[in-house]
């Protein structure tokens, strides 16, 4: 049982008065009864800072998950790259995990943005090429349904803009993939993470 699950708490009731101390399971029962809600302010016994009940629930959930993923202290110590490195506390691992996941999300947005402009560039190149083909076909047959002064700028502009977006999108995608690779390297070379923790952060355990 982790430190947050084993702690005792006071909660602020509807009249803004502290009630407790109560254990985590007792607070869970009060939530099921509707006495407290996820936004209810809660404070650990002996501390001075209030937290929302939803945050306590999330911390306990992370503690339980870490207990399943984390080996015993002797095994964890042997997995460290440097002997004597202290095992991460659940709250510290949660913060580090969230930081890396946020970095992965940023890299994903960059990669997705590059993919969007890459696709848009291909579309504009196709439209521009078709417009120029219509001009050539119309010129050779002498029957052009759409005026050339419209199709020529459309075709040339489409090809030019499309080419820029195509190349730019590929470059942005490359940056996103490079960011992902750098995050992977940072996780894999971290001296404070065990292999199981690295696999959890990188979603390799799913």
NUNU-860976 format. One record per atom (N, C-alpha, C): residue number from 0; residue in three letters; atom name; x, y, z. Coordinates in Angstrom, 2 decimals, padded with zeros to 5 digits, m for minus. Layout:
! NUNU-860976
  nr rest atom      px      py      pz
 NUM  ala   CA       X       Y       Z
...
! end
This chain:
! NUNU-860976
  nr rest atom      px      py      pz
   0  unk    N  000.85 m001.20  000.00
   0  unk   CA  000.00  000.00  000.00
   0  unk    C  000.88  001.24  000.00
   1  unk    N  000.61  002.18 m000.90
   1  unk   CA  001.43  003.37 m001.03
   1  unk    C  001.13  004.41  000.03
   2  unk    N  001.96  005.46  000.10
   2  unk   CA  001.79  006.49  001.14
   2  unk    C  000.47  007.25  001.04
   3  unk    N m000.02  007.49 m000.18
   3  unk   CA m001.29  008.23 m000.29
   3  unk    C m002.48  007.35  000.10
   4  unk    N m002.41  006.08 m000.27
   4  unk   CA m003.52  005.19  000.07
   4  unk    C m003.57  004.90  001.57
   5  unk    N m002.40  004.88  002.21
   5  unk   CA m002.35  004.55  003.64
   5  unk    C m002.54  005.77  004.54
   6  unk    N m002.55  006.98  003.97
   6  unk   CA m002.68  008.19  004.77
   6  unk    C m004.12  008.38  005.27
   7  unk    N m004.26  009.29  006.23
   7  unk   CA m005.58  009.69  006.70
   7  unk    C m005.79  011.16  006.29
   8  unk    N m007.06  011.50  006.08
   8  unk   CA m007.38  012.80  005.46
   8  unk    C m008.51  013.52  006.20
   9  unk    N m008.50  014.83  006.02
   9  unk   CA m009.63  015.67  006.39
   9  unk    C m010.23  016.22  005.10
  10  unk    N m011.55  016.29  005.02
  10  unk   CA m012.19  016.90  003.85
  10  unk    C m013.03  018.09  004.29
  11  unk    N m013.23  019.03  003.37
  11  unk   CA m014.02  020.24  003.66
  11  unk    C m015.46  019.97  003.26
  12  unk    N m016.39  020.05  004.24
  12  unk   CA m017.79  019.74  003.96
  12  unk    C m018.50  020.92  003.31
  13  unk    N m019.82  020.78  003.12
  13  unk   CA m020.62  021.81  002.45
  13  unk    C m020.62  023.13  003.21
  14  unk    N m020.40  023.06  004.53
  14  unk   CA m020.35  024.27  005.34
  14  unk    C m018.92  024.80  005.49
  15  unk    N m018.01  024.23  004.66
  15  unk   CA m016.61  024.63  004.64
  15  unk    C m015.92  024.38  005.97
  16  unk    N m016.31  023.27  006.62
  16  unk   CA m015.68  022.86  007.87
  16  unk    C m014.93  021.56  007.63
  17  unk    N m013.74  021.42  008.23
  17  unk   CA m012.98  020.17  008.04
  17  unk    C m013.62  019.01  008.79
  18  unk    N m013.65  017.85  008.16
  18  unk   CA m014.19  016.64  008.76
  18  unk    C m013.15  015.54  008.64
  19  unk    N m012.97  014.77  009.71
  19  unk   CA m012.01  013.69  009.68
  19  unk    C m011.30  013.53  011.01
  20  unk    N m010.20  012.80  011.07
  20  unk   CA m009.51  012.19  009.93
  20  unk    C m010.18  010.89  009.46
  21  unk    N m010.08  010.61  008.17
  21  unk   CA m010.66  009.41  007.58
  21  unk    C m009.64  008.76  006.67
  22  unk    N m009.74  007.45  006.52
  22  unk   CA m008.87  006.73  005.61
  22  unk    C m009.35  006.87  004.17
  23  unk    N m008.51  006.43  003.24
  23  unk   CA m008.85  006.56  001.82
  23  unk    C m010.12  005.78  001.48
  24  unk    N m010.24  004.57  001.99
  24  unk   CA m011.43  003.76  001.69
  24  unk    C m012.69  004.39  002.27
  25  unk    N m012.57  005.04  003.42
  25  unk   CA m013.73  005.71  004.00
  25  unk    C m014.16  006.89  003.13
  26  unk    N m013.19  007.60  002.57
  26  unk   CA m013.53  008.70  001.68
  26  unk    C m014.17  008.18  000.39
  27  unk    N m013.70  007.02 m000.09
  27  unk   CA m014.33  006.41 m001.26
  27  unk    C m015.80  006.09 m000.97
  28  unk    N m016.08  005.60  000.21
  28  unk   CA m017.47  005.31  000.59
  28  unk    C m018.31  006.58  000.63
  29  unk    N m017.72  007.66  001.15
  29  unk   CA m018.45  008.93  001.19
  29  unk    C m018.73  009.45 m000.22
  30  unk    N m017.81  009.22 m001.14
  30  unk   CA m018.04  009.64 m002.52
  30  unk    C m019.19  008.84 m003.14
  31  unk    N m019.22  007.54 m002.87
  31  unk   CA m020.31  006.72 m003.41
  31  unk    C m021.65  007.15 m002.84
  32  unk    N m021.64  007.64 m001.60
  32  unk   CA m022.88  008.09 m000.97
  32  unk    C m023.25  009.51 m001.38
  33  unk    N m022.35  010.19 m002.11
  33  unk   CA m022.63  011.55 m002.55
  33  unk    C m022.29  012.62 m001.54
  34  unk    N m021.61  012.24 m000.45
  34  unk   CA m021.25  013.21  000.59
  34  unk    C m020.12  014.11  000.08
  35  unk    N m019.15  013.52 m000.61
  35  unk   CA m018.08  014.32 m001.20
  35  unk    C m018.08  014.09 m002.71
  36  unk    N m017.47  015.02 m003.41
  36  unk   CA m017.38  014.93 m004.88
  36  unk    C m015.92  015.01 m005.29
  37  unk    N m015.66  014.80 m006.58
  37  unk   CA m014.28  014.81 m007.06
  37  unk    C m013.60  016.16 m006.85
  38  unk    N m014.39  017.23 m006.79
  38  unk   CA m013.81  018.55 m006.58
  38  unk    C m013.68  018.96 m005.13
  39  unk    N m014.08  018.09 m004.20
  39  unk   CA m014.00  018.40 m002.77
  39  unk    C m012.55  018.56 m002.33
  40  unk    N m012.29  019.58 m001.52
  40  unk   CA m010.93  019.82 m001.03
  40  unk    C m010.61  018.83  000.09
  41  unk    N m009.40  018.27  000.01
  41  unk   CA m008.96  017.25  000.97
  41  unk    C m007.52  017.58  001.36
  42  unk    N m007.18  017.28  002.62
  42  unk   CA m005.81  017.51  003.08
  42  unk    C m005.34  016.29  003.85
  43  unk    N m004.09  015.90  003.59
  43  unk   CA m003.51  014.78  004.32
  43  unk    C m003.21  015.19  005.76
  44  unk    N m003.41  014.29  006.66
  44  unk   CA m003.15  014.55  008.07
  44  unk    C m001.68  014.92  008.25
  45  unk    N m001.44  016.05  008.91
  45  unk   CA m000.08  016.50  009.16
  45  unk    C  000.48  017.43  008.10
  46  unk    N m000.29  017.68  007.01
  46  unk   CA  000.18  018.58  005.96
  46  unk    C m000.61  019.88  005.98
  47  unk    N m000.15  020.86  005.20
  47  unk   CA m000.79  022.19  005.23
  47  unk    C m001.42  022.58  003.90
  48  unk    N m001.23  021.78  002.87
  48  unk   CA m001.75  022.13  001.54
  48  unk    C m002.92  021.23  001.17
  49  unk    N m004.02  021.86  000.74
  49  unk   CA m005.20  021.11  000.32
  49  unk    C m005.05  020.65 m001.13
  50  unk    N m005.66  019.54 m001.44
  50  unk   CA m005.73  019.02 m002.80
  50  unk    C m007.18  018.65 m003.08
  51  unk    N m007.51  018.54 m004.36
  51  unk   CA m008.85  018.08 m004.70
  51  unk    C m008.90  016.56 m004.59
  52  unk    N m010.06  016.05 m004.21
  52  unk   CA m010.24  014.62 m004.01
  52  unk    C m009.87  013.85 m005.27
  53  unk    N m010.17  014.39 m006.45
  53  unk   CA m009.85  013.69 m007.70
  53  unk    C m008.33  013.48 m007.83
  54  unk    N m007.54  014.44 m007.31
  54  unk   CA m006.09  014.31 m007.40
  54  unk    C m005.58  013.19 m006.49
  55  unk    N m006.21  013.08 m005.30
  55  unk   CA m005.83  012.00 m004.39
  55  unk    C m006.16  010.65 m005.01
  56  unk    N m007.34  010.56 m005.64
  56  unk   CA m007.75  009.30 m006.29
  56  unk    C m006.77  008.94 m007.40
  57  unk    N m006.33  009.94 m008.17
  57  unk   CA m005.39  009.68 m009.26
  57  unk    C m004.04  009.23 m008.72
  58  unk    N m003.58  009.86 m007.64
  58  unk   CA m002.30  009.48 m007.04
  58  unk    C m002.33  008.06 m006.51
  59  unk    N m003.44  007.69 m005.87
  59  unk   CA m003.56  006.32 m005.35
  59  unk    C m003.62  005.33 m006.50
  60  unk    N m004.33  005.70 m007.57
  60  unk   CA m004.40  004.83 m008.74
  60  unk    C m003.01  004.60 m009.33
  61  unk    N m002.21  005.67 m009.39
  61  unk   CA m000.84  005.55 m009.89
  61  unk    C  000.02  004.70 m008.97
  62  unk    N m000.20  004.84 m007.66
  62  unk   CA  000.53  004.01 m006.71
  62  unk    C  000.24  002.53 m006.93
  63  unk    N m001.04  002.22 m007.12
  63  unk   CA m001.43  000.82 m007.33
  63  unk    C m000.85  000.29 m008.63
  64  unk    N m000.86  001.13 m009.69
  64  unk   CA m000.31  000.71 m010.97
  64  unk    C  001.21  000.49 m010.86
  65  unk    N  001.88  001.42 m010.16
  65  unk   CA  003.33  001.29 m009.99
  65  unk    C  003.69  000.06 m009.19
  66  unk    N  002.83 m000.32 m008.25
  66  unk   CA  003.09 m001.50 m007.43
  66  unk    C  003.09 m002.76 m008.28
  67  unk    N  002.25 m002.77 m009.33
  67  unk   CA  002.20 m003.93 m010.22
  67  unk    C  003.39 m003.95 m011.17
  68  unk    N  003.83 m002.75 m011.61
  68  unk   CA  004.92 m002.67 m012.58
  68  unk    C  006.29 m002.74 m011.92
  69  unk    N  006.39 m002.23 m010.68
  69  unk   CA  007.68 m002.08 m010.02
  69  unk    C  008.13 m003.40 m009.40
  70  unk    N  009.36 m003.85 m009.66
  70  unk   CA  009.87 m005.04 m009.00
  70  unk    C  010.20 m004.76 m007.55
  71  unk    N  010.61 m005.79 m006.82
  71  unk   CA  010.97 m005.57 m005.42
  71  unk    C  012.24 m004.73 m005.36
  72  unk    N  012.53 m004.10 m004.22
  72  unk   CA  013.67 m003.17 m004.15
  72  unk    C  014.99 m003.77 m004.59
  73  unk    N  015.25 m005.04 m004.24
  73  unk   CA  016.51 m005.67 m004.64
  73  unk    C  016.62 m005.80 m006.14
  74  unk    N  015.53 m006.22 m006.79
  74  unk   CA  015.53 m006.36 m008.24
  74  unk    C  015.63 m005.01 m008.90
  75  unk    N  014.89 m004.01 m008.36
  75  unk   CA  014.93 m002.67 m008.94
  75  unk    C  016.33 m002.08 m008.86
  76  unk    N  017.01 m002.32 m007.72
  76  unk   CA  018.35 m001.78 m007.55
  76  unk    C  019.32 m002.36 m008.57
  77  unk    N  019.15 m003.65 m008.87
  77  unk   CA  020.05 m004.30 m009.81
  77  unk    C  019.80 m003.83 m011.24
  78  unk    N  018.59 m003.26 m011.51
  78  unk   CA  018.26 m002.78 m012.85
  78  unk    C  018.79 m001.38 m013.11
  79  unk    N  019.22 m000.68 m012.07
  79  unk   CA  019.70  000.68 m012.25
  79  unk    C  021.04  000.69 m012.96
  80  unk    N  021.29  001.74 m013.71
  80  unk   CA  022.58  001.84 m014.40
  80  unk    C  023.68  002.20 m013.41
  81  unk    N  023.34  002.86 m012.33
  81  unk   CA  024.34  003.20 m011.33
  81  unk    C  023.98  002.59 m010.00
  82  unk    N  024.85  001.85 m009.36
  82  unk   CA  024.53  001.22 m008.08
  82  unk    C  024.30  002.27 m007.01
  83  unk    N  023.35  001.99 m006.16
  83  unk   CA  023.05  002.91 m005.07
  83  unk    C  022.06  003.99 m005.42
  84  unk    N  021.59  004.02 m006.66
  84  unk   CA  020.61  005.04 m007.06
  84  unk    C  019.30  004.78 m006.34
  85  unk    N  018.71  005.76 m005.65
  85  unk   CA  017.47  005.52 m004.92
  85  unk    C  016.31  005.23 m005.85
  86  unk    N  015.38  004.38 m005.39
  86  unk   CA  014.18  004.06 m006.16
  86  unk    C  013.25  005.27 m006.15
  87  unk    N  012.68  005.59 m007.29
  87  unk   CA  011.78  006.74 m007.38
  87  unk    C  010.54  006.52 m006.53
  88  unk    N  010.16  007.54 m005.81
  88  unk   CA  008.88  007.48 m005.10
  88  unk    C  007.74  007.60 m006.11
  89  unk    N  006.58  007.05 m005.80
  89  unk   CA  005.47  007.08 m006.77
  89  unk    C  005.13  008.48 m007.26
  90  unk    N  005.13  009.47 m006.34
  90  unk   CA  004.77  010.81 m006.77
  90  unk    C  005.83  011.41 m007.70
  91  unk    N  007.10  011.06 m007.47
  91  unk   CA  008.16  011.55 m008.34
  91  unk    C  008.09  010.87 m009.71
  92  unk    N  007.81  009.57 m009.70
  92  unk   CA  007.68  008.86 m010.98
  92  unk    C  006.50  009.40 m011.76
  93  unk    N  005.40  009.74 m011.07
  93  unk   CA  004.22  010.29 m011.75
  93  unk    C  004.56  011.60 m012.45
  94  unk    N  005.31  012.47 m011.77
  94  unk   CA  005.67  013.75 m012.38
  94  unk    C  006.59  013.54 m013.59
  95  unk    N  007.57  012.64 m013.44
  95  unk   CA  008.48  012.37 m014.54
  95  unk    C  007.75  011.73 m015.71
  96  unk    N  006.83  010.82 m015.40
  96  unk   CA  006.03  010.16 m016.43
  96  unk    C  005.20  011.16 m017.20
  97  unk    N  004.54  012.09 m016.49
  97  unk   CA  003.70  013.09 m017.14
  97  unk    C  004.55  014.04 m018.01
  98  unk    N  005.75  014.36 m017.54
  98  unk   CA  006.63  015.25 m018.32
  98  unk    C  007.01  014.60 m019.65
  99  unk    N  007.38  013.33 m019.60
  99  unk   CA  007.75  012.64 m020.84
  99  unk    C  006.53  012.47 m021.75
 100  unk    N  005.38  012.15 m021.19
 100  unk   CA  004.18  011.97 m022.01
 100  unk    C  003.78  013.28 m022.68
 101  unk    N  003.95  014.40 m021.95
 101  unk   CA  003.66  015.70 m022.55
 101  unk    C  004.61  015.98 m023.71
 102  unk    N  005.87  015.60 m023.55
 102  unk   CA  006.84  015.77 m024.63
 102  unk    C  006.46  014.93 m025.84
 103  unk    N  005.98  013.71 m025.58
 103  unk   CA  005.52  012.86 m026.69
 103  unk    C  004.33  013.49 m027.40
 104  unk    N  003.42  014.11 m026.62
 104  unk   CA  002.26  014.76 m027.25
 104  unk    C  002.68  015.92 m028.14
 105  unk    N  003.66  016.71 m027.68
 105  unk   CA  004.15  017.83 m028.49
 105  unk    C  004.77  017.30 m029.78
 106  unk    N  005.58  016.25 m029.66
 106  unk   CA  006.19  015.66 m030.85
 106  unk    C  005.13  015.13 m031.81
 107  unk    N  004.07  014.56 m031.25
 107  unk   CA  002.98  014.05 m032.09
 107  unk    C  002.26  015.17 m032.83
 108  unk    N  002.05  016.32 m032.15
 108  unk   CA  001.40  017.46 m032.80
 108  unk    C  002.27  017.99 m033.94
 109  unk    N  003.58  018.09 m033.69
 109  unk   CA  004.50  018.56 m034.73
 109  unk    C  004.47  017.62 m035.93
 110  unk    N  004.53  016.32 m035.65
 110  unk   CA  004.51  015.32 m036.73
 110  unk    C  003.19  015.37 m037.49
 111  unk    N  002.08  015.51 m036.76
 111  unk   CA  000.77  015.57 m037.41
 111  unk    C  000.60  016.82 m038.25
 112  unk    N  001.11  017.96 m037.75
 112  unk   CA  001.05  019.21 m038.53
 112  unk    C  001.83  019.07 m039.83
 113  unk    N  003.02  018.48 m039.73
 113  unk   CA  003.80  018.25 m040.94
 113  unk    C  003.10  017.35 m041.92
 114  unk    N  002.43  016.31 m041.41
 114  unk   CA  001.69  015.40 m042.29
 114  unk    C  000.54  016.10 m042.99
 115  unk    N m000.13  017.02 m042.27
 115  unk   CA m001.25  017.76 m042.87
 115  unk    C m000.76  018.63 m044.04
 116  unk    N  000.30  019.40 m043.82
 116  unk   CA  000.81  020.27 m044.89
 116  unk    C  001.42  019.45 m046.03
 117  unk    N  001.99  018.31 m045.68
 117  unk   CA  002.52  017.43 m046.72
 117  unk    C  001.38  016.95 m047.63
 118  unk    N  000.27  016.52 m047.02
 118  unk   CA m000.88  016.08 m047.81
 118  unk    C m001.50  017.21 m048.61
 119  unk    N m001.58  018.41 m047.99
 119  unk   CA m002.14  019.57 m048.70
 119  unk    C m001.26  019.94 m049.89
 120  unk    N  000.05  019.83 m049.72
 120  unk   CA  000.95  020.13 m050.83
 120  unk    C  000.76  019.18 m052.00
 121  unk    N  000.57  017.90 m051.70
 121  unk   CA  000.32  016.92 m052.77
 121  unk    C m000.98  017.27 m053.51
 122  unk    N m002.02  017.63 m052.74
 122  unk   CA m003.30  017.98 m053.36
 122  unk    C m003.15  019.18 m054.29
 123  unk    N m002.47  020.23 m053.83
 123  unk   CA m002.31  021.44 m054.66
 123  unk    C m001.46  021.16 m055.90
 124  unk    N m000.46  020.30 m055.76
 124  unk   CA  000.34  019.95 m056.93
 124  unk    C m000.51  019.22 m057.97
 125  unk    N m001.39  018.34 m057.50
 125  unk   CA m002.26  017.61 m058.43
 125  unk    C m003.21  018.58 m059.13
 126  unk    N m003.82  019.49 m058.34
 126  unk   CA m004.76  020.46 m058.93
 126  unk    C m004.03  021.36 m059.94
 127  unk    N m002.83  021.84 m059.56
 127  unk   CA m002.07  022.69 m060.47
 127  unk    C m001.67  021.96 m061.73
 128  unk    N m001.27  020.71 m061.59
 128  unk   CA m000.90  019.93 m062.77
 128  unk    C m002.07  019.70 m063.70
 129  unk    N m003.26  019.41 m063.13
 129  unk   CA m004.45  019.22 m063.96
 129  unk    C m004.82  020.51 m064.70
 130  unk    N m004.68  021.65 m064.02
 130  unk   CA m005.00  022.93 m064.66
 130  unk    C m004.08  023.19 m065.84
 131  unk    N m002.80  022.91 m065.68
 131  unk   CA m001.87  023.12 m066.79
 131  unk    C m002.12  022.13 m067.93
 132  unk    N m002.51  020.91 m067.59
 132  unk   CA m002.85  019.93 m068.62
 132  unk    C m004.04  020.39 m069.44
 133  unk    N m005.03  021.01 m068.75
 133  unk   CA m006.19  021.52 m069.47
 133  unk    C m005.79  022.63 m070.44
 134  unk    N m004.86  023.48 m070.02
 134  unk   CA m004.39  024.55 m070.90
 134  unk    C m003.72  023.96 m072.14
 135  unk    N m002.86  022.95 m071.94
 135  unk   CA m002.17  022.33 m073.07
 135  unk    C m003.14  021.63 m074.02
 136  unk    N m004.10  020.90 m073.42
 136  unk   CA m005.08  020.20 m074.24
 136  unk    C m005.94  021.19 m075.02
 137  unk    N m006.37  022.26 m074.32
 137  unk   CA m007.21  023.26 m074.97
 137  unk    C m006.47  024.00 m076.06
 138  unk    N m005.17  024.26 m075.84
 138  unk   CA m004.38  024.98 m076.84
 138  unk    C m004.20  024.15 m078.11
 139  unk    N m004.00  022.84 m077.92
 139  unk   CA m003.78  022.00 m079.09
 139  unk    C m005.06  021.76 m079.87
 140  unk    N m006.19  021.72 m079.18
 140  unk   CA m007.47  021.47 m079.87
 140  unk    C m008.16  022.74 m080.30
 141  unk    N m007.73  023.86 m079.73
 141  unk   CA m008.36  025.15 m080.06
 141  unk    C m009.69  025.36 m079.37
 142  unk    N m010.04  024.46 m078.48
 142  unk   CA m011.33  024.57 m077.76
 142  unk    C m011.05  024.48 m076.27
 143  unk    N m010.91  025.62 m075.62
 143  unk   CA m010.63  025.67 m074.19
 143  unk    C m011.86  026.23 m073.48
 144  unk    N m012.49  025.38 m072.66
 144  unk   CA m013.73  025.79 m072.00
 144  unk    C m013.53  026.90 m070.98
 145  unk    N m012.40  026.84 m070.29
 145  unk   CA m012.10  027.85 m069.27
 145  unk    C m010.98  028.73 m069.80
 146  unk    N m011.08  030.06 m069.65
 146  unk   CA m010.05  030.95 m070.18
 146  unk    C m008.66  030.60 m069.67
 147  unk    N m007.68  030.69 m070.56
 147  unk   CA m006.31  030.35 m070.19
 147  unk    C m005.77  031.27 m069.11
 148  unk    N m006.22  032.55 m069.10
 148  unk   CA m005.71  033.48 m068.08
 148  unk    C m006.15  033.10 m066.68
 149  unk    N m007.13  032.20 m066.57
 149  unk   CA m007.54  031.68 m065.26
 149  unk    C m006.77  030.40 m064.93
 150  unk    N m006.68  029.51 m065.92
 150  unk   CA m006.05  028.21 m065.68
 150  unk    C m004.54  028.32 m065.48
 151  unk    N m003.89  029.21 m066.24
 151  unk   CA m002.44  029.31 m066.12
 151  unk    C m001.99  029.74 m064.71
 152  unk    N m002.57  030.86 m064.17
 152  unk   CA m002.17  031.22 m062.80
 152  unk    C m002.56  030.15 m061.79
 153  unk    N m003.74  029.52 m062.02
 153  unk   CA m004.19  028.47 m061.10
 153  unk    C m003.22  027.30 m061.11
 154  unk    N m002.84  026.89 m062.32
 154  unk   CA m001.92  025.77 m062.42
 154  unk    C m000.54  026.09 m061.89
 155  unk    N  000.01  027.24 m062.32
 155  unk   CA  001.35  027.61 m061.86
 155  unk    C  001.39  027.86 m060.36
 156  unk    N  000.36  028.60 m059.89
 156  unk   CA  000.32  028.89 m058.45
 156  unk    C  000.13  027.63 m057.62
 157  unk    N m000.74  026.75 m058.11
 157  unk   CA m000.97  025.50 m057.38
 157  unk    C  000.28  024.66 m057.27
 158  unk    N  001.01  024.56 m058.38
 158  unk   CA  002.25  023.79 m058.35
 158  unk    C  003.29  024.43 m057.43
 159  unk    N  003.41  025.76 m057.49
 159  unk   CA  004.42  026.44 m056.68
 159  unk    C  004.11  026.32 m055.19
 160  unk    N  002.86  026.66 m054.83
 160  unk   CA  002.48  026.58 m053.41
 160  unk    C  002.51  025.14 m052.94
 161  unk    N  002.00  024.23 m053.79
 161  unk   CA  002.00  022.82 m053.42
 161  unk    C  003.40  022.29 m053.17
 162  unk    N  004.35  022.68 m054.02
 162  unk   CA  005.72  022.23 m053.85
 162  unk    C  006.32  022.73 m052.54
 163  unk    N  006.03  024.01 m052.21
 163  unk   CA  006.54  024.58 m050.95
 163  unk    C  005.94  023.84 m049.75
 164  unk    N  004.61  023.61 m049.78
 164  unk   CA  003.96  022.91 m048.67
 164  unk    C  004.44  021.47 m048.57
 165  unk    N  004.66  020.84 m049.73
 165  unk   CA  005.13  019.46 m049.74
 165  unk    C  006.49  019.33 m049.06
 166  unk    N  007.41  020.19 m049.47
 166  unk   CA  008.75  020.15 m048.89
 166  unk    C  008.73  020.59 m047.42
 167  unk    N  007.97  021.68 m047.15
 167  unk   CA  007.89  022.15 m045.77
 167  unk    C  007.25  021.13 m044.85
 168  unk    N  006.18  020.46 m045.32
 168  unk   CA  005.52  019.44 m044.52
 168  unk    C  006.44  018.28 m044.20
 169  unk    N  007.23  017.87 m045.20
 169  unk   CA  008.18  016.78 m044.97
 169  unk    C  009.24  017.19 m043.95
 170  unk    N  009.66  018.47 m044.00
 170  unk   CA  010.66  018.96 m043.05
 170  unk    C  010.09  018.97 m041.63
 171  unk    N  008.84  019.44 m041.48
 171  unk   CA  008.21  019.48 m040.15
 171  unk    C  008.00  018.06 m039.62
 172  unk    N  007.59  017.14 m040.51
 172  unk   CA  007.46  015.74 m040.09
 172  unk    C  008.79  015.20 m039.60
 173  unk    N  009.85  015.57 m040.30
 173  unk   CA  011.19  015.12 m039.88
 173  unk    C  011.55  015.64 m038.49
 174  unk    N  011.16  016.90 m038.22
 174  unk   CA  011.42  017.47 m036.89
 174  unk    C  010.64  016.71 m035.82
 175  unk    N  009.36  016.40 m036.11
 175  unk   CA  008.55  015.65 m035.16
 175  unk    C  009.13  014.28 m034.87
 176  unk    N  009.59  013.59 m035.92
 176  unk   CA  010.18  012.27 m035.73
 176  unk    C  011.51  012.36 m034.98
 177  unk    N  012.27  013.44 m035.23
 177  unk   CA  013.52  013.63 m034.52
 177  unk    C  013.27  013.90 m033.03
 178  unk    N  012.22  014.68 m032.73
 178  unk   CA  011.86  014.93 m031.33
 178  unk    C  011.48  013.63 m030.63
 179  unk    N  010.69  012.80 m031.31
 179  unk   CA  010.31  011.51 m030.73
 179  unk    C  011.54  010.65 m030.44
 180  unk    N  012.49  010.63 m031.39
 180  unk   CA  013.70  009.84 m031.20
 180  unk    C  014.53  010.38 m030.02
 181  unk    N  014.57  011.71 m029.87
 181  unk   CA  015.32  012.29 m028.76
 181  unk    C  014.68  011.96 m027.42
 182  unk    N  013.34  011.96 m027.38
 182  unk   CA  012.64  011.59 m026.14
 182  unk    C  012.91  010.13 m025.81
 183  unk    N  012.84  009.26 m026.84
 183  unk   CA  013.13  007.84 m026.63
 183  unk    C  014.53  007.66 m026.06
 184  unk    N  015.49  008.40 m026.61
 184  unk   CA  016.87  008.29 m026.13
 184  unk    C  017.00  008.76 m024.69
 185  unk    N  016.32  009.87 m024.37
 185  unk   CA  016.37  010.41 m023.00
 185  unk    C  015.81  009.40 m022.00
 186  unk    N  014.72  008.74 m022.38
 186  unk   CA  014.11  007.75 m021.48
 186  unk    C  015.01  006.53 m021.33
 187  unk    N  015.52  006.04 m022.46
 187  unk   CA  016.33  004.82 m022.44
 187  unk    C  017.66  005.00 m021.73
 188  unk    N  018.16  006.24 m021.66
 188  unk   CA  019.45  006.48 m021.01
 188  unk    C  019.29  007.10 m019.62
 189  unk    N  018.04  007.24 m019.14
 189  unk   CA  017.82  007.84 m017.82
 189  unk    C  018.37  006.92 m016.72
 190  unk    N  019.21  007.43 m015.83
 190  unk   CA  019.78  006.59 m014.78
 190  unk    C  018.82  006.33 m013.62
 191  unk    N  017.68  007.00 m013.60
 191  unk   CA  016.76  006.84 m012.46
 191  unk    C  015.54  005.99 m012.80
 192  unk    N  015.49  005.42 m014.01
 192  unk   CA  014.35  004.61 m014.42
 192  unk    C  014.78  003.16 m014.62
 193  unk    N  013.93  002.25 m014.16
 193  unk   CA  014.16  000.83 m014.42
 193  unk    C  013.62  000.49 m015.81
 194  unk    N  014.00 m000.66 m016.38
 194  unk   CA  013.44 m001.05 m017.67
 194  unk    C  011.92 m001.10 m017.68
 195  unk    N  011.32 m001.53 m016.59
 195  unk   CA  009.86 m001.59 m016.55
 195  unk    C  009.25 m000.19 m016.57
 196  unk    N  009.89  000.75 m015.87
 196  unk   CA  009.38  002.12 m015.88
 196  unk    C  009.53  002.74 m017.26
 197  unk    N  010.65  002.45 m017.94
 197  unk   CA  010.84  002.96 m019.30
 197  unk    C  009.76  002.40 m020.23
 198  unk    N  009.50  001.10 m020.09
 198  unk   CA  008.47  000.47 m020.93
 198  unk    C  007.10  001.07 m020.66
 199  unk    N  006.82  001.42 m019.40
 199  unk   CA  005.53  002.02 m019.06
 199  unk    C  005.37  003.39 m019.69
 200  unk    N  006.42  004.22 m019.61
 200  unk   CA  006.36  005.57 m020.16
 200  unk    C  006.21  005.53 m021.68
 201  unk    N  006.92  004.58 m022.32
 201  unk   CA  006.92  004.50 m023.79
 201  unk    C  005.80  003.64 m024.34
 202  unk    N  004.87  003.21 m023.44
 202  unk   CA  003.72  002.39 m023.83
 202  unk    C  004.13  001.04 m024.41
 203  unk    N  005.33  000.55 m024.07
 203  unk   CA  005.78 m000.73 m024.60
 203  unk    C  005.22 m001.91 m023.80
 204  unk    N  004.58 m001.60 m022.66
 204  unk   CA  004.01 m002.67 m021.84
 204  unk    C  002.55 m002.92 m022.14
 205  unk    N  002.01 m002.24 m023.16
 205  unk   CA  000.60 m002.38 m023.49
 205  unk    C  000.41 m003.38 m024.62
! end
